[in-house]
């Protein structure tokens, strides 16, 4: 494996990582923003109020996107196996 192959492998791995984690991170961002606005409007300054809805929302999104994440990681593993077999 030369340098170009290593960089290509790292690039594809990072791309798959971003594909897998983006739905959960966007969900956490949106839920946190909505609850933050709700807290600002109602002047409820409870620190733990954000965590439970955010955890539940992320869990639901991860359950929904699980087939997509598995397909993306499976494709990366197939690519890795083909690269190993080629050498």
N, C-alpha and C positions, 0 to 999 in steps of 0.2 A: 504494500500500500504506500503510495507516494503522498506528497503533501496535498496535491489537488484532490485526491480521493478522500483524504481525511477532512479537508475543508468542506467538500461536498456532503460527506456523511454528517458532519456537525451541522451544516445548514439545514439538511432535511430533518434532522432530529429536533432542532429548535423550531422549525416550522410545524412539525407534528405536535410538539409541546404547546405551542401557541394555539393551534387548532383545538386541542383538548381542553385547555384551561380557560379559554376566552368566554364561553357561556357562563361558567361559574363566577368569573371575575366581574363580568358585566352585570350579572344578577346581584352580586354583593354591592356593587357601586350604586345601582338603581335603588335597591331596598334601603341602603344606608342613606342615600340622598332623600328618599321619601320620608323615612322616619326622622331624619334630621330636620326636615322642613316641618313635619308634624310637631316635633318637640319645640321648634322655634315658635310656631303659631300658638301652641297651647301653653307654652312656658313650663312644660314638664321637663325637668333636667335630670332625669334618671339615667345613669350611665349604663345600666344593664338592660335597658329597654330595647336597645338596638340588637343585641346578640341573638336572642331567641328567634325573632322573625327572620333575621339574616341567615341563621343556620338552617331553619326550615326551608326557606326559599332556595338556598344553595343545594340542599339535599334533594328537593323536588327536581330542580334543573339537572342535577347529576343523574338522577334516575331516568329522566326523559332523554338525555343526550348519551346515555351509556352505550347504546348500539353504535352510534357514530364514533364515540371515543374508542371502542373496541375495534372497529373497522380501521380507524386511522393508525392505531398502535399495531394491529395485525399486519397492515400494509408495510409499516416501518420494519417490523420483524422479518417479513418476507424479503424485503430489500436487503436487510442485513444478512440473512441466510444466503441470498444469491451472491452477495459480495464475498462472503466467506468461501462459498463453493467455487467462485471464479479464481481464487488464489490458491 
